[in-house]
């Protein structure tokens, strides 16, 4: 394992050295890009200087300061890896021209919605020069209660969507994630877990239309214009591999006027292992109105499991259900709180009682923590001895977290090939592993990343296999990286089948049609497959 880690790091260094040693005079300059943008101007086009940001701009400076949070910056000097420009378009036309000029000048594009990509692929690149297409200004939200839909700009956050829904209706919601500052662009296009997925499926399962720009600058104003194959691909296959989604049309879902939430903490000494083991057996089989996830953590040197739940109904129905299906947890009336759906979002985000405007804060992060994450899918309950082995490992580092979220319900009703997200029936729950640290030192980074990789290796006998499943929105470059513009389908299978299963081939075929030259690419983008 250590040999594999060293090889991956050496490969990463080789890519960087090649770029740093390349002839800088042959690289497109910022002025060339600005000149190209101005040349393509028309009467409706705003002065490009108003939305193109150079390194001396305030926006670029703020961006540079925030980059250091990504653990990859602890291993190398990434000064030369910063974008030559940051582009913040406001219109389709500005996106179109940014892509055309990038392609003309040989500039790579990284598309950023909320900036939460776990490996930083929405704002980092091993290959340069590159620009960041930051969609922060493409975030209008239009709620249509008549047909129970919403058009959402790709630069909006989940929190902004939730806020706008709540201000428009008390009986509507949307089944997306629990972190409000996550951008809808990446969240929707990677799948989108959430506390209502057992009732309504993933966020991507509830996307009904989209607007899209391809590598040639062509604008597709609807699902009908882009065709069903491309529309299928961007709903769970990672839209950044195919082009730029400008906006999404989503189907709102009905929510009851009151939902019930509870949180129960169990220390390791209080039958925690047996109760977590029982949870594995029943969580995916409970009625689809009930979502109970388990968060295992090390708090002050003590390992504990937190059972956090969202029930689409009142306490009067939840307590009898829990007594019948999961009496081991010992849930009591006083453990539960009834609230509105929008308040449940605040509850799950550990912000109970704060004003709804908190959902509009785009800068929520991990409090300057560095982190490394991985994911798994579990098909059979992990035996108690296996769980005990996990808890023991949680004493080896300061801030490990393991989040287990149940599937079942609607997740089982949707076929594994209906969207690119294949992890449906047959999977009990998903695991997200995360380890955090504060000290900005190479030694600390190596210690925590090594711990994560060893835990992942320990888990291999307890999780899915052939291939071992992974979730795109918990991106993990340890699974494999592309070799650049000429990466083949066979090369990318190493990581592609982990995320997408047999859907990966169809994704590559769609890529071959919409972007045959592989203009939109990154270290884990879908390569084109020509047939």
C-alpha positions, 0 to 999 in steps of 0.5 A: 500500500505504501508503495502504491501511495509513493507511486501515485505521489511521484506520478503527480509530481511528474505531471507538475514538473512537466508543466512548470518546466514547459516554455511559458512563452508558448502559453496563452496570456491573460491579455490574449484571452481578454483580446479574444473575448473583446473580439467576439463581443456584440452589442448585447455583450458586457465589457469582458473586464467586468466579469474576467478577474486577473490575479490582482483583483479582489475576487482572485485574491480571496479565491487564492486564500481559500485554496489552501484548505484543500489537502493537495496543496500541502504536498506541493507548491501550487503557486504555478497551478493557479488559474490564469483568470477567473471568469464569472459570467452572467449570461449564456452568451458570456459562457459561450464566448468564454468556452470558444476563446478557451478552445481557440487558445488551448486553455483548459476550463474548470467549471465551479458551482459551489467549490465543494469538489472533494479533490478540488477538480472544479478549481485545480488542474495538473495541466495548464494554462486553465481558467475557472468558469465560476457560475456564482452569478448564474444563480437565479431561482424561479419557483412555479407552484402551478406545475410544482417545478423550479428553474435553478441556475447552476451557480445557486446553492442547495441552501438558496434553493431551499430558502426560495422554496420555503418562502414560496410554499409551506407544503413543498420541498426538494430532496437534496443534501444537508449542506446548504453551501453546496452548489447545485451544479455539482450536487445534481450532476453527481446524484445528490443524497439527501434526507428524503431520498428514501421517499423521493430518490436522489436530487438527480432523479427529480431533474426534469429539464436543463439548459446546456452549452457544449464545447462548440459554444452551442446552447441547448435550451431544453432536454428536447434539444440536447436529446435523451442520451445527453440529458441522461448523462448529466443527471448523475454522470458528472456534467463537467465531463460533457459541457456546462449546465446553465440551469436545471429544472427540478420537480418539487415534492410535497412535504407534510406541514410538520415533520419529526426529527430526532438525534440520539447519541450512544457511546461505545460503552452503551451497546453501541455495536449491537444497536448499529448492527441492528440498524444495518438490518432494518434501516433500508426496509423501514417505511420510506417516510423515515430516514435514519442515518448513523454518524460515528465519530471520535469526540474527545477521545471517546467513540460514539454513534449519533442516530439522526433521523427525519420522519415525514409525519408527526411524533404520534406515528413515529414513536409506535413505528420505532417501538415496533421496528427499532426498539433497540434504540430506545427512542422516547417522546422527549427525544423528538421534535416536530418542525416544518420541513425547512426547519428540518434542513436547519436541524440536520445542518446543526443550525437549529434555531438560527434564522433561515437566512443562514441558508444563504451563506455560501461560505460555509466550509469546514472551519479551516480544516483539511480533510480526506474522504472516501466512500463505500456501499454496503450490501450485507450487514457488517458483523459486530466484530467488523464494526468493533475493528472500525471503532478501535481504529477511530482512536488512532486519529483526532477527528475521524467521521463515518456517515452511514446513510440508508437506501431502500424505498424510492432508491430501490424502485429506480433501476440501476441504468435509469440514471448514471448512478447505479447503486440502487437495489441490493445496497443497504447503505452508503458510507462516507469516511472523512478524516480532518486535521488542522495543522498545516504540515506535510507530516500531519497530512501524511499521517491522516491520509495514510490512516484513511487509506488503511481504514479503506483497506480494512473495509474491503471485505465488508463492502461491495466488490467487483467493482467496489462501489464509490459515490462520485460526489465523494470524489476520490483520486486514489481510485485512479486518474486520467492520463490527459487528453488521450486517456482511453476508455480502458484506462479510465475503467479503473475508476469509472466502474467504481462510480458508475458500474456498467453505465460507464460505457454509455457515458463514454459513448455520450461523451464521444458524441458531444465532446469527441475532442475531449475538451472538457476533461479533468483527472477523473472526467469521462473519456470519449468512446467512439463507436 
